[in-house]
Amino acid sequence: MEAVKRIRRSESMWRELLARYEASGMSVLEFCRAEGIHRTVFQRWRSRLKGNGKSGKAKPRATAKVAIPFIDIGAVATDRSRYEVRLELGDGMILSIARG
């Protein structure tokens, strides 16, 4: 028995395959047989790339939200010392809050 070699395709390769399928006039089954692609993989990619509206980009995966601890600035005594909170937000944007 011959082992099946898997081919990893990038998103751009899948876009090309889907464009060829649209132009072929074949059914999904015929096209997948001709290209040597498993039908369910083809359908999954077709759904993924088609289901995003006009942008054409793959849907972003859901990310887990991490609870960020609350900083109570009102609880810090101002008579003893001065404090500053500095947040670097990325892309050169910095938020600074100073008290005291």
C-alpha positions in Angstrom: 0.0 0.0 0.0 1.3 3.4 -0.9 1.4 6.2 1.7 -0.5 9.3 1.0 1.7 12.4 0.9 0.1 15.5 2.5 0.6 18.8 0.8 0.4 21.9 3.0 -1.0 24.8 1.1 -0.9 28.5 2.1 -3.9 30.7 2.1 -2.8 32.2 -1.2 -2.5 28.7 -2.8 -6.0 28.0 -1.6 -7.3 31.2 -3.2 -5.7 30.2 -6.5 -7.3 26.7 -6.3 -10.7 28.2 -5.6 -10.3 30.6 -8.5 -9.4 27.7 -10.8 -12.4 25.8 -9.5 -14.8 28.7 -10.2 -13.4 28.9 -13.7 -13.5 25.2 -14.4 -17.2 24.7 -14.5 -16.7 21.3 -12.7 -18.6 20.0 -9.7 -16.7 20.1 -6.4 -16.3 16.3 -6.5 -14.9 16.4 -10.1 -12.5 19.2 -9.3 -11.2 17.6 -6.1 -10.6 14.3 -7.9 -8.8 16.1 -10.7 -6.6 18.1 -8.3 -6.1 15.3 -5.8 -7.7 17.2 -3.0 -9.9 15.7 -0.3 -13.4 17.1 -0.7 -14.0 18.0 2.9 -10.7 20.0 3.1 -11.7 21.8 -0.1 -15.1 22.6 1.4 -13.5 23.8 4.7 -11.2 26.2 2.9 -13.9 27.4 0.6 -16.2 28.1 3.5 -13.4 29.8 5.4 -12.3 32.1 2.6 -15.8 32.8 1.2 -17.5 33.5 4.5 -15.7 36.7 5.3 -17.5 39.2 3.1 -15.6 41.3 0.7 -12.3 41.5 2.6 -11.3 38.1 1.6 -9.2 37.5 4.6 -9.6 34.4 6.9 -11.6 34.9 10.0 -9.5 35.7 13.0 -9.4 33.0 15.6 -11.0 33.7 19.0 -8.5 34.6 21.6 -9.0 34.0 25.3 -9.5 37.2 27.3 -7.1 37.7 30.2 -8.3 39.4 33.3 -6.1 42.5 34.0 -5.8 43.5 37.6 -7.4 46.8 38.6 -5.1 49.6 39.7 -6.8 51.8 42.3 -5.0 55.1 41.9 -7.2 56.7 44.6 -5.9 54.4 47.3 -2.3 55.7 46.9 -1.4 58.3 49.5 -0.3 61.6 47.9 1.3 63.2 51.0 4.3 60.9 51.0 5.4 60.6 47.4 4.7 61.2 43.8 3.8 58.4 41.5 3.5 57.9 37.8 1.8 55.2 35.7 3.2 54.8 32.2 1.5 52.5 29.7 3.3 51.8 26.4 0.4 50.9 24.0 2.5 50.1 21.0 3.1 51.8 17.7 4.8 54.7 19.6 1.8 55.5 21.7 2.3 56.1 25.4 -0.2 56.9 28.1 1.2 58.6 31.3 -0.7 59.4 34.4 1.1 61.2 37.2 -0.1 62.2 40.7 1.4 64.2 43.5 
